[in-house]
Amino acid sequence: MSRKNISQEKIIQSFIANSFEKSPGATSLADISEDLEIKKASLYNHFESRDAMYDATLEYCAREVATVSFLPEKTIETLLSKKPAAFAIFKRLILRYFNIYEAEPLFQIYVFARTEQYFNLPALKIVRAETESICEDVFNLLNALSKIDKIQKKSEKELRDYAGIISSIVIQQRDLYIANRKETVRQNPESGAGSLFALPTDETSINKTVKLVELVLKNLITE
């Protein structure tokens, strides 16, 4: 492959894909150059060092994760017009959110950031920012449901406390879900990481998440 046919983004994507198989620490420049079918020295035309590549990869992960939201932009507007039940809308959003994380390359990006959060502050910041975003989305949803009398009127602090509980459930269960899905892919190497997207959705795990969230919502549902 000629130099003009590769870019920093392609190198980063290769780094993430190889890290999915081996781990970021175990992925070498030779792995990436072999994947891209270029000489290892060509990587230095784009990054001055492996550390620079690693830092750029985390920046890439941060941008991609930031594009994902638990609450789509028009959901609040829909709530105010159609007034769906709280249980129903949370179920739809949880299913949607889990499905988003089965799409490539977000699935691999998720694994990269979550793996590195224990070793690298920028990776931890990615995880923290995502957690805060989900919590804020859940709070905004609960606030909207309160305004249309689908849940009890609560103070902002109370709603934020409930949002923290619900978002923690969603994040914890999603992390377990994705970890299990990754292991499924690892045990079926003949199909590669991309096989994840051909696998049937694990509805058992999603239904468990929905039930846990419903237990919390029962404390808020208007009599």
GROMACS elastic network, one bead per residue, 0.5 to 0.9 nm:
[ bonds ]
;  ai    aj funct       b0    kb
    1     4     6  0.83334   500
    1     5     6  0.65496   500
    1     6     6  0.78139   500
    1    36     6  0.73899   500
    1    37     6  0.58472   500
    1    38     6  0.57658   500
    2     5     6  0.55242   500
    2     6     6  0.73573   500
    2    37     6  0.89907   500
    2    38     6  0.74059   500
    3     6     6  0.57800   500
    3     7     6  0.82137   500
    3    38     6  0.79541   500
    3    42     6  0.72121   500
    3    45     6  0.85555   500
    4     7     6  0.75474   500
    6     9     6  0.80987   500
    6    10     6  0.60798   500
    6    11     6  0.72505   500
    6    36     6  0.79892   500
    6    38     6  0.89630   500
    7    10     6  0.52317   500
    7    11     6  0.63262   500
    7    12     6  0.86268   500
    7    46     6  0.72213   500
    8    11     6  0.51076   500
    8    12     6  0.61084   500
    8    13     6  0.85862   500
    8    43     6  0.87586   500
    8    46     6  0.59724   500
    8    47     6  0.77423   500
    8    53     6  0.84490   500
    8    56     6  0.86402   500
    9    12     6  0.50144   500
    9    13     6  0.60840   500
    9    14     6  0.85294   500
    9    57     6  0.86017   500
    9    60     6  0.83016   500
   10    13     6  0.50637   500
   10    14     6  0.61404   500
   10    15     6  0.85721   500
   10    36     6  0.82743   500
   11    14     6  0.50679   500
   11    15     6  0.61500   500
   11    16     6  0.86908   500
   11    32     6  0.71163   500
   11    33     6  0.84345   500
   11    36     6  0.76692   500
   11    43     6  0.78276   500
   11    46     6  0.85630   500
   11    53     6  0.82812   500
   11    57     6  0.89849   500
   12    16     6  0.62314   500
   12    17     6  0.85989   500
   12    53     6  0.71014   500
   12    54     6  0.81577   500
   12    56     6  0.74785   500
   12    57     6  0.55058   500
   12    60     6  0.78421   500
   13    16     6  0.51014   500
   13    17     6  0.61139   500
   13    18     6  0.85646   500
   13    57     6  0.80510   500
   13   105     6  0.80707   500
   13   109     6  0.89298   500
   14    17     6  0.50315   500
   14    18     6  0.60339   500
   14    19     6  0.83365   500
   14    31     6  0.87894   500
   14    32     6  0.59631   500
   14    33     6  0.87748   500
   14    35     6  0.69688   500
   14    36     6  0.73799   500
   15    18     6  0.52795   500
   15    19     6  0.59899   500
   15    20     6  0.86073   500
   15    24     6  0.76262   500
   15    27     6  0.72742   500
   15    28     6  0.85948   500
   15    29     6  0.84951   500
   15    31     6  0.83169   500
   15    32     6  0.60912   500
   15    53     6  0.85030   500
   15    54     6  0.83419   500
   15    57     6  0.77751   500
   16    20     6  0.62007   500
   16    21     6  0.89342   500
   16    23     6  0.87894   500
   16    24     6  0.74954   500
   16    57     6  0.76201   500
   16   105     6  0.85365   500
   16   108     6  0.64581   500
   16   109     6  0.65691   500
   16   111     6  0.87969   500
   16   112     6  0.65890   500
   17    20     6  0.51446   500
   17    21     6  0.68661   500
   17   105     6  0.81343   500
   17   108     6  0.64648   500
   17   109     6  0.84236   500
   17   112     6  0.89870   500
   17   193     6  0.84331   500
   18    21     6  0.52723   500
   18    22     6  0.62260   500
   18    23     6  0.74053   500
   18    24     6  0.76671   500
   18    26     6  0.89791   500
   18    27     6  0.62875   500
   18    28     6  0.88386   500
   18    31     6  0.72290   500
   18    32     6  0.72115   500
   18    35     6  0.84049   500
   19    22     6  0.50028   500
   19    25     6  0.76984   500
   19    26     6  0.73366   500
   19    27     6  0.57809   500
   19   108     6  0.82245   500
   19   111     6  0.86034   500
   19   112     6  0.68844   500
   20    23     6  0.57991   500
   20    24     6  0.76053   500
   20   108     6  0.59030   500
   20   109     6  0.84305   500
   20   111     6  0.67495   500
   20   112     6  0.68663   500
   20   182     6  0.87526   500
   20   193     6  0.81332   500
   21    24     6  0.89594   500
   21    27     6  0.87122   500
   21   186     6  0.78164   500
   21   193     6  0.80769   500
   22    25     6  0.80090   500
   22    26     6  0.57815   500
   22    27     6  0.62524   500
   23    26     6  0.53808   500
   23    27     6  0.63398   500
   23   111     6  0.89792   500
   23   112     6  0.76643   500
   23   115     6  0.78734   500
   24    27     6  0.52882   500
   24    28     6  0.84488   500
   24    54     6  0.85297   500
   24   112     6  0.70638   500
   24   115     6  0.82161   500
   24   116     6  0.78171   500
   25    28     6  0.78771   500
   27    30     6  0.82174   500
   27    31     6  0.63202   500
   27    32     6  0.77128   500
   28    31     6  0.51539   500
   28    32     6  0.66835   500
   28    33     6  0.88122   500
   28    50     6  0.85803   500
   29    32     6  0.51314   500
   29    33     6  0.61096   500
   29    34     6  0.84542   500
   29    40     6  0.63861   500
   29    43     6  0.78606   500
   29    50     6  0.73223   500
   30    33     6  0.51163   500
   30    34     6  0.59398   500
   30    35     6  0.84029   500
   30    39     6  0.83241   500
   30    40     6  0.59324   500
   31    34     6  0.52519   500
   31    35     6  0.61401   500
   31    36     6  0.87084   500
   31    40     6  0.88855   500
   32    35     6  0.50270   500
   32    36     6  0.61828   500
   32    37     6  0.83495   500
   32    38     6  0.86213   500
   32    40     6  0.78932   500
   32    43     6  0.86561   500
   33    36     6  0.50968   500
   33    37     6  0.57234   500
   33    38     6  0.50988   500
   33    39     6  0.58181   500
   33    40     6  0.50997   500
   33    41     6  0.85207   500
   33    42     6  0.80362   500
   33    43     6  0.72436   500
   34    38     6  0.63917   500
   34    39     6  0.76056   500
   34    40     6  0.78813   500
   35    38     6  0.79628   500
   36    39     6  0.87185   500
   38    41     6  0.83432   500
   38    42     6  0.66664   500
   38    43     6  0.81637   500
   39    42     6  0.53706   500
   39    43     6  0.74763   500
   40    43     6  0.56660   500
   40    44     6  0.78044   500
   41    44     6  0.56649   500
   41    45     6  0.76153   500
   42    45     6  0.54096   500
   42    46     6  0.76026   500
   43    46     6  0.55884   500
   43    47     6  0.62483   500
   43    48     6  0.82115   500
   43    49     6  0.85855   500
   44    48     6  0.52438   500
   44    49     6  0.67257   500
   44    50     6  0.87410   500
   45    48     6  0.73141   500
   46    53     6  0.85120   500
   47    50     6  0.71978   500
   47    51     6  0.86441   500
   47    52     6  0.59888   500
   47    53     6  0.58078   500
   47    56     6  0.89166   500
   48    51     6  0.82714   500
   48    52     6  0.63500   500
   48    53     6  0.78922   500
   49    52     6  0.51603   500
   49    53     6  0.64566   500
   49    54     6  0.87067   500
   50    54     6  0.61124   500
   50    55     6  0.86452   500
   51    55     6  0.61630   500
   51    56     6  0.85548   500
   52    55     6  0.51440   500
   52    56     6  0.61523   500
   52    57     6  0.85121   500
   53    56     6  0.51217   500
   53    57     6  0.60774   500
   53    58     6  0.87641   500
   54    57     6  0.50239   500
   54    58     6  0.64290   500
   54    59     6  0.87969   500
   55    58     6  0.52401   500
   55    59     6  0.63934   500
   55    60     6  0.87092   500
   55   122     6  0.84778   500
   56    59     6  0.50233   500
   56    60     6  0.61678   500
   56    61     6  0.86285   500
   57    61     6  0.61636   500
   57    62     6  0.86052   500
   58    62     6  0.61104   500
   58    63     6  0.86869   500
   58   112     6  0.84671   500
   58   113     6  0.72420   500
   58   122     6  0.70269   500
   58   123     6  0.64755   500
   58   126     6  0.83763   500
   59    62     6  0.50822   500
   59    63     6  0.63870   500
   59    64     6  0.87650   500
   59   122     6  0.81947   500
   59   123     6  0.88549   500
   60    63     6  0.52667   500
   60    64     6  0.63056   500
   60    65     6  0.86825   500
   60   109     6  0.88995   500
   61    64     6  0.51647   500
   61    65     6  0.60207   500
   61    66     6  0.83958   500
   61   106     6  0.85764   500
   61   109     6  0.59093   500
   61   110     6  0.79443   500
   61   112     6  0.80961   500
   61   113     6  0.69593   500
   61   123     6  0.85780   500
   61   126     6  0.78456   500
   62    65     6  0.53221   500
   62    66     6  0.60502   500
   62    67     6  0.88943   500
   62   113     6  0.83460   500
   62   122     6  0.86427   500
   62   123     6  0.80131   500
   62   125     6  0.85634   500
   62   126     6  0.55598   500
   62   127     6  0.87858   500
   62   129     6  0.88913   500
   63    66     6  0.51956   500
   63    67     6  0.67273   500
   64    67     6  0.54593   500
   64    68     6  0.73734   500
   64   106     6  0.74190   500
   64   109     6  0.80025   500
   65    68     6  0.55658   500
   65    69     6  0.86196   500
   65   106     6  0.75125   500
   65   109     6  0.78521   500
   65   110     6  0.77276   500
   65   126     6  0.76264   500
   65   127     6  0.89122   500
   65   130     6  0.71893   500
   66    69     6  0.75788   500
   66   126     6  0.83051   500
   66   129     6  0.80189   500
   66   130     6  0.69755   500
   66   133     6  0.85204   500
   68    71     6  0.89355   500
   68    72     6  0.89228   500
   68    97     6  0.86132   500
   68   100     6  0.81576   500
   68   130     6  0.85192   500
   69    72     6  0.63563   500
   69    73     6  0.85978   500
   69    97     6  0.79114   500
   69   130     6  0.85096   500
   69   133     6  0.72010   500
   69   134     6  0.68084   500
   69   137     6  0.75444   500
   70    93     6  0.67914   500
   70    94     6  0.77867   500
   70    96     6  0.82439   500
   70    97     6  0.59931   500
   70   133     6  0.80275   500
   70   134     6  0.57693   500
   70   135     6  0.89046   500
   70   137     6  0.62820   500
   70   138     6  0.76565   500
   71    74     6  0.82944   500
   71    75     6  0.65553   500
   71    76     6  0.83227   500
   71    93     6  0.70513   500
   71    97     6  0.86841   500
   71   134     6  0.79293   500
   71   137     6  0.55740   500
   71   138     6  0.73828   500
   71   140     6  0.86612   500
   71   141     6  0.76326   500
   72    75     6  0.55019   500
   72    76     6  0.82425   500
   72    93     6  0.86428   500
   72   137     6  0.88824   500
   73    76     6  0.71910   500
   73    77     6  0.82040   500
   74    77     6  0.52335   500
   74    78     6  0.62284   500
   74    79     6  0.86869   500
   75    78     6  0.50188   500
   75    79     6  0.61185   500
   75    80     6  0.87714   500
   75   141     6  0.83054   500
   76    80     6  0.63917   500
   76    81     6  0.88216   500
   76   140     6  0.80900   500
   76   141     6  0.67921   500
   76   144     6  0.65418   500
   76   145     6  0.87379   500
   77    80     6  0.53517   500
   77    81     6  0.65382   500
   77    82     6  0.87872   500
   78    81     6  0.52112   500
   78    82     6  0.58715   500
   78    83     6  0.75036   500
   78    84     6  0.86211   500
   79    82     6  0.54768   500
   79    84     6  0.63405   500
   79    89     6  0.87532   500
   79   141     6  0.87643   500
   79   144     6  0.72945   500
   79   145     6  0.74096   500
   79   148     6  0.81712   500
   80    83     6  0.57183   500
   80    84     6  0.87843   500
   80   144     6  0.74740   500
   80   145     6  0.82962   500
   80   147     6  0.84705   500
   80   148     6  0.67879   500
   81    84     6  0.88781   500
   83    86     6  0.87859   500
   83   145     6  0.81103   500
   83   148     6  0.69972   500
   83   150     6  0.77855   500
   84    87     6  0.85274   500
   84    88     6  0.68294   500
   84    89     6  0.65769   500
   84   145     6  0.89020   500
   84   150     6  0.81933   500
   85    88     6  0.53253   500
   85    89     6  0.64225   500
   85    90     6  0.87896   500
   85   145     6  0.86160   500
   85   150     6  0.66089   500
   86    89     6  0.54390   500
   86    90     6  0.62693   500
   86    91     6  0.86234   500
   86   142     6  0.85163   500
   86   145     6  0.70065   500
   86   150     6  0.64040   500
   86   151     6  0.74572   500
   86   214     6  0.88819   500
   86   217     6  0.77521   500
   86   221     6  0.77375   500
   87    90     6  0.54116   500
   87    91     6  0.61962   500
   87    92     6  0.88114   500
   87   210     6  0.84103   500
   87   213     6  0.85001   500
   87   214     6  0.63834   500
   87   217     6  0.74645   500
   87   218     6  0.89471   500
   88    91     6  0.51997   500
   88    92     6  0.63751   500
   88    93     6  0.87402   500
   89    92     6  0.51666   500
   89    93     6  0.61737   500
   89    94     6  0.85950   500
   90    93     6  0.50566   500
   90    94     6  0.59971   500
   90    95     6  0.85201   500
   90   210     6  0.74685   500
   90   213     6  0.79887   500
   90   214     6  0.84029   500
   91    94     6  0.52457   500
   91    95     6  0.62215   500
   91    96     6  0.85784   500
   91   206     6  0.88198   500
   91   207     6  0.84039   500
   91   209     6  0.88347   500
   91   210     6  0.58134   500
   91   211     6  0.89443   500
   91   213     6  0.87536   500
   91   214     6  0.88078   500
   92    95     6  0.52793   500
   92    96     6  0.61263   500
   92    97     6  0.85604   500
   93    96     6  0.50255   500
   93    97     6  0.59630   500
   93    98     6  0.85812   500
   94    97     6  0.50575   500
   94    98     6  0.61579   500
   94    99     6  0.84993   500
   94   170     6  0.74504   500
   94   206     6  0.74093   500
   94   209     6  0.78149   500
   94   210     6  0.70820   500
   95    98     6  0.53673   500
   95    99     6  0.61589   500
   95   100     6  0.86864   500
   95   203     6  0.87249   500
   95   206     6  0.66508   500
   95   207     6  0.87382   500
   95   210     6  0.86263   500
   96    99     6  0.51517   500
   96   100     6  0.62232   500
   96   101     6  0.89890   500
   97   100     6  0.51800   500
   97   101     6  0.67915   500
   97   174     6  0.86715   500
   98   101     6  0.54203   500
   98   102     6  0.69196   500
   98   174     6  0.64850   500
   98   177     6  0.82190   500
   98   178     6  0.84884   500
   98   206     6  0.76264   500
   99   102     6  0.52453   500
   99   103     6  0.71628   500
   99   201     6  0.77734   500
  100   103     6  0.56870   500
  100   106     6  0.78333   500
  100   107     6  0.83834   500
  101   104     6  0.79381   500
  101   105     6  0.88449   500
  101   106     6  0.59577   500
  101   107     6  0.52233   500
  101   108     6  0.89565   500
  101   110     6  0.77170   500
  101   174     6  0.86069   500
  101   178     6  0.76603   500
  102   105     6  0.85931   500
  102   106     6  0.72374   500
  102   107     6  0.54727   500
  102   178     6  0.78283   500
  102   181     6  0.86650   500
  102   196     6  0.69306   500
  102   197     6  0.62915   500
  102   201     6  0.88178   500
  103   106     6  0.57533   500
  103   107     6  0.58497   500
  103   108     6  0.87821   500
  103   194     6  0.89465   500
  103   196     6  0.82954   500
  103   197     6  0.65700   500
  104   107     6  0.54762   500
  104   108     6  0.67134   500
  104   109     6  0.84126   500
  104   193     6  0.88376   500
  104   194     6  0.73225   500
  104   196     6  0.87676   500
  104   197     6  0.78494   500
  105   108     6  0.53425   500
  105   109     6  0.61501   500
  105   110     6  0.85964   500
  106   110     6  0.59317   500
  106   111     6  0.85651   500
  107   110     6  0.51800   500
  107   111     6  0.64727   500
  107   112     6  0.88209   500
  107   178     6  0.77996   500
  107   182     6  0.87881   500
  108   111     6  0.50899   500
  108   112     6  0.61985   500
  108   113     6  0.87587   500
  108   193     6  0.86165   500
  109   112     6  0.50273   500
  109   113     6  0.62101   500
  109   114     6  0.84490   500
  110   113     6  0.54142   500
  110   114     6  0.59978   500
  110   115     6  0.83716   500
  110   178     6  0.86909   500
  111   114     6  0.52466   500
  111   115     6  0.58930   500
  111   116     6  0.85068   500
  111   178     6  0.82923   500
  111   179     6  0.82327   500
  111   182     6  0.86024   500
  112   115     6  0.53035   500
  112   116     6  0.62280   500
  112   117     6  0.86870   500
  112   123     6  0.86325   500
  113   116     6  0.52291   500
  113   117     6  0.60406   500
  113   123     6  0.53955   500
  113   124     6  0.76245   500
  113   126     6  0.70649   500
  113   127     6  0.71740   500
  114   117     6  0.53776   500
  114   118     6  0.78996   500
  114   123     6  0.73235   500
  114   124     6  0.78310   500
  114   126     6  0.86790   500
  114   127     6  0.69548   500
  114   175     6  0.89243   500
  115   118     6  0.67846   500
  115   119     6  0.81601   500
  115   123     6  0.84603   500
  116   119     6  0.53114   500
  116   120     6  0.58234   500
  116   121     6  0.85754   500
  116   122     6  0.88407   500
  116   123     6  0.57483   500
  116   124     6  0.74312   500
  117   120     6  0.54660   500
  117   121     6  0.66345   500
  117   122     6  0.75758   500
  117   125     6  0.78065   500
  117   126     6  0.80583   500
  117   127     6  0.71661   500
  118   121     6  0.79038   500
  118   123     6  0.79626   500
  118   124     6  0.69693   500
  119   123     6  0.79508   500
  119   124     6  0.82257   500
  120   123     6  0.54328   500
  120   124     6  0.64195   500
  120   125     6  0.88596   500
  121   125     6  0.61704   500
  121   126     6  0.87443   500
  122   126     6  0.64214   500
  122   127     6  0.89175   500
  123   126     6  0.51000   500
  123   127     6  0.65806   500
  123   128     6  0.87624   500
  124   127     6  0.51471   500
  124   128     6  0.61565   500
  124   129     6  0.85629   500
  125   129     6  0.59331   500
  125   130     6  0.84470   500
  126   129     6  0.52406   500
  126   130     6  0.62290   500
  126   131     6  0.86662   500
  127   130     6  0.51981   500
  127   131     6  0.62087   500
  127   132     6  0.87112   500
  128   131     6  0.50492   500
  128   132     6  0.61907   500
  128   133     6  0.85661   500
  129   132     6  0.51301   500
  129   133     6  0.61152   500
  129   134     6  0.87190   500
  130   133     6  0.50178   500
  130   134     6  0.62589   500
  130   135     6  0.86130   500
  131   134     6  0.52934   500
  131   135     6  0.62158   500
  131   136     6  0.86480   500
  131   167     6  0.76037   500
  131   168     6  0.81282   500
  131   171     6  0.75237   500
  132   135     6  0.51137   500
  132   136     6  0.61264   500
  132   137     6  0.85967   500
  132   167     6  0.89489   500
  133   136     6  0.51682   500
  133   137     6  0.61786   500
  133   138     6  0.86925   500
  134   137     6  0.50426   500
  134   138     6  0.61899   500
  134   139     6  0.85547   500
  134   163     6  0.87830   500
  134   164     6  0.89349   500
  134   167     6  0.61178   500
  134   168     6  0.89474   500
  134   170     6  0.88062   500
  134   171     6  0.83939   500
  135   138     6  0.51899   500
  135   139     6  0.61536   500
  135   140     6  0.86705   500
  135   160     6  0.79378   500
  135   163     6  0.57059   500
  135   164     6  0.57238   500
  135   165     6  0.86771   500
  135   166     6  0.79113   500
  135   167     6  0.52927   500
  135   168     6  0.80327   500
  136   139     6  0.50073   500
  136   140     6  0.61582   500
  136   141     6  0.85730   500
  136   160     6  0.81306   500
  136   163     6  0.75097   500
  136   164     6  0.86290   500
  136   167     6  0.88459   500
  137   140     6  0.51527   500
  137   141     6  0.62068   500
  137   142     6  0.86838   500
  137   163     6  0.83807   500
  137   167     6  0.88263   500
  138   141     6  0.50085   500
  138   142     6  0.61366   500
  138   143     6  0.84754   500
  138   160     6  0.84706   500
  138   162     6  0.87116   500
  138   163     6  0.53275   500
  138   164     6  0.80836   500
  138   166     6  0.74359   500
  138   167     6  0.67233   500
  139   142     6  0.51233   500
  139   143     6  0.60331   500
  139   144     6  0.85775   500
  139   156     6  0.87441   500
  139   159     6  0.63155   500
  139   160     6  0.57090   500
  139   161     6  0.87039   500
  139   162     6  0.78184   500
  139   164     6  0.80600   500
  140   143     6  0.50138   500
  140   144     6  0.61681   500
  140   145     6  0.86388   500
  140   163     6  0.87061   500
  141   144     6  0.51136   500
  141   145     6  0.61966   500
  141   146     6  0.85690   500
  141   163     6  0.88761   500
  142   145     6  0.50147   500
  142   146     6  0.60891   500
  142   147     6  0.86823   500
  142   150     6  0.89915   500
  142   151     6  0.76521   500
  142   159     6  0.67907   500
  142   160     6  0.87511   500
  142   162     6  0.85404   500
  142   163     6  0.74313   500
  143   146     6  0.50692   500
  143   147     6  0.63911   500
  143   151     6  0.88384   500
  143   153     6  0.86769   500
  143   154     6  0.86434   500
  143   156     6  0.81500   500
  143   159     6  0.71271   500
  144   147     6  0.51297   500
  144   148     6  0.66322   500
  144   149     6  0.87751   500
  144   150     6  0.87250   500
  145   148     6  0.53696   500
  145   149     6  0.62382   500
  145   150     6  0.50947   500
  145   151     6  0.58489   500
  145   152     6  0.85989   500
  146   150     6  0.57683   500
  146   152     6  0.59684   500
  146   153     6  0.56050   500
  146   154     6  0.76950   500
  147   150     6  0.76547   500
  147   151     6  0.82519   500
  147   153     6  0.77634   500
  148   151     6  0.79604   500
  149   152     6  0.65917   500
  149   153     6  0.75734   500
  149   221     6  0.88393   500
  149   222     6  0.69697   500
  150   220     6  0.85743   500
  150   221     6  0.64303   500
  150   222     6  0.60117   500
  151   154     6  0.86987   500
  151   217     6  0.82320   500
  151   219     6  0.88192   500
  151   220     6  0.51486   500
  151   223     6  0.85586   500
  152   219     6  0.86833   500
  152   220     6  0.53948   500
  152   221     6  0.60280   500
  152   222     6  0.50992   500
  152   223     6  0.82902   500
  153   159     6  0.89040   500
  153   220     6  0.84047   500
  153   222     6  0.86527   500
  154   157     6  0.80154   500
  154   158     6  0.59169   500
  154   159     6  0.61390   500
  154   220     6  0.86978   500
  155   158     6  0.51857   500
  155   159     6  0.62616   500
  155   160     6  0.85751   500
  156   159     6  0.51371   500
  156   160     6  0.60673   500
  156   161     6  0.85622   500
  157   160     6  0.50716   500
  157   161     6  0.61575   500
  157   162     6  0.87207   500
  158   161     6  0.50350   500
  158   162     6  0.63228   500
  158   163     6  0.85452   500
  159   162     6  0.50955   500
  159   163     6  0.60130   500
  159   164     6  0.85435   500
  160   164     6  0.60666   500
  160   165     6  0.86675   500
  161   164     6  0.50990   500
  161   165     6  0.64652   500
  161   166     6  0.88227   500
  162   165     6  0.51214   500
  162   166     6  0.62140   500
  162   167     6  0.85218   500
  162   216     6  0.76132   500
  162   217     6  0.84761   500
  162   220     6  0.89462   500
  163   166     6  0.51727   500
  163   167     6  0.59200   500
  163   168     6  0.83395   500
  164   167     6  0.52771   500
  164   168     6  0.60153   500
  164   169     6  0.86505   500
  165   168     6  0.51932   500
  165   169     6  0.63757   500
  165   170     6  0.88385   500
  165   213     6  0.86209   500
  165   216     6  0.78899   500
  166   169     6  0.51462   500
  166   170     6  0.63060   500
  166   171     6  0.86844   500
  166   212     6  0.84271   500
  166   213     6  0.59323   500
  166   216     6  0.71571   500
  166   217     6  0.85982   500
  167   170     6  0.50241   500
  167   171     6  0.60373   500
  167   172     6  0.84241   500
  167   213     6  0.89028   500
  168   171     6  0.51958   500
  168   172     6  0.59518   500
  168   173     6  0.83974   500
  169   172     6  0.52705   500
  169   173     6  0.59980   500
  169   174     6  0.83135   500
  169   209     6  0.70169   500
  169   212     6  0.72329   500
  169   213     6  0.69952   500
  170   173     6  0.53488   500
  170   174     6  0.58877   500
  170   175     6  0.84666   500
  170   209     6  0.65497   500
  170   210     6  0.85750   500
  170   212     6  0.89219   500
  170   213     6  0.78779   500
  171   174     6  0.50960   500
  171   175     6  0.60329   500
  171   176     6  0.86287   500
  172   175     6  0.51995   500
  172   176     6  0.63651   500
  172   177     6  0.85999   500
  173   176     6  0.51020   500
  173   177     6  0.59931   500
  173   178     6  0.86050   500
  173   205     6  0.75820   500
  173   206     6  0.80619   500
  173   208     6  0.83277   500
  173   209     6  0.61999   500
  174   178     6  0.60656   500
  174   179     6  0.84153   500
  174   205     6  0.85634   500
  174   206     6  0.83066   500
  174   209     6  0.82569   500
  175   178     6  0.52610   500
  175   179     6  0.60457   500
  175   180     6  0.85478   500
  176   179     6  0.50632   500
  176   180     6  0.61074   500
  176   181     6  0.85359   500
  176   205     6  0.86839   500
  177   180     6  0.52568   500
  177   181     6  0.61968   500
  177   182     6  0.86821   500
  177   202     6  0.80921   500
  177   205     6  0.65449   500
  177   206     6  0.80978   500
  178   182     6  0.60501   500
  178   183     6  0.85755   500
  179   182     6  0.51499   500
  179   183     6  0.63439   500
  179   184     6  0.87356   500
  180   183     6  0.51082   500
  180   184     6  0.62882   500
  180   185     6  0.88031   500
  181   185     6  0.63832   500
  181   186     6  0.86348   500
  181   196     6  0.71708   500
  181   202     6  0.85893   500
  182   185     6  0.51061   500
  182   186     6  0.61298   500
  182   187     6  0.86704   500
  182   193     6  0.80828   500
  182   196     6  0.78198   500
  183   187     6  0.61351   500
  183   188     6  0.86331   500
  184   187     6  0.52466   500
  184   188     6  0.64638   500
  184   196     6  0.80848   500
  185   188     6  0.51047   500
  185   189     6  0.64561   500
  185   191     6  0.77372   500
  185   192     6  0.67973   500
  185   193     6  0.59363   500
  185   194     6  0.83932   500
  185   195     6  0.68306   500
  185   196     6  0.62409   500
  186   189     6  0.56466   500
  186   192     6  0.79039   500
  186   193     6  0.77008   500
  187   190     6  0.88007   500
  188   191     6  0.61279   500
  188   192     6  0.71541   500
  188   193     6  0.88405   500
  188   195     6  0.85004   500
  189   192     6  0.50906   500
  189   193     6  0.76607   500
  189   195     6  0.89736   500
  190   195     6  0.89646   500
  191   194     6  0.70801   500
  191   195     6  0.53524   500
  191   196     6  0.86623   500
  192   195     6  0.56656   500
  192   196     6  0.81084   500
  193   196     6  0.59764   500
  193   197     6  0.84569   500
  194   197     6  0.59981   500
  194   198     6  0.76149   500
  195   198     6  0.51795   500
  195   199     6  0.64400   500
  196   199     6  0.52333   500
  196   200     6  0.84481   500
  197   200     6  0.79092   500
  197   201     6  0.87439   500
  198   201     6  0.89042   500
  199   202     6  0.85706   500
  200   203     6  0.84774   500
  201   204     6  0.87654   500
  201   206     6  0.86424   500
  202   205     6  0.58102   500
  202   206     6  0.67046   500
  202   207     6  0.88586   500
  203   207     6  0.58417   500
  203   208     6  0.84057   500
  204   207     6  0.51668   500
  204   208     6  0.62046   500
  204   209     6  0.87647   500
  205   208     6  0.51129   500
  205   209     6  0.64189   500
  205   210     6  0.87908   500
  206   209     6  0.51034   500
  206   210     6  0.62784   500
  206   211     6  0.87157   500
  207   211     6  0.61473   500
  207   212     6  0.86150   500
  208   211     6  0.51714   500
  208   212     6  0.62562   500
  208   213     6  0.86961   500
  209   212     6  0.51945   500
  209   213     6  0.62712   500
  209   214     6  0.85855   500
  210   213     6  0.51742   500
  210   214     6  0.60715   500
  210   215     6  0.87185   500
  211   215     6  0.62822   500
  211   216     6  0.88901   500
  212   215     6  0.52408   500
  212   216     6  0.68382   500
  212   217     6  0.89376   500
  213   216     6  0.52406   500
  213   217     6  0.62661   500
  213   218     6  0.87801   500
  214   218     6  0.60811   500
  214   219     6  0.89740   500
  215   218     6  0.53924   500
  215   219     6  0.74285   500
  216   219     6  0.58233   500
  216   220     6  0.74615   500
  217   220     6  0.51103   500
  217   221     6  0.61729   500
  218   221     6  0.53109   500
  218   222     6  0.87243   500
  219   222     6  0.87186   500
  220   223     6  0.89315   500
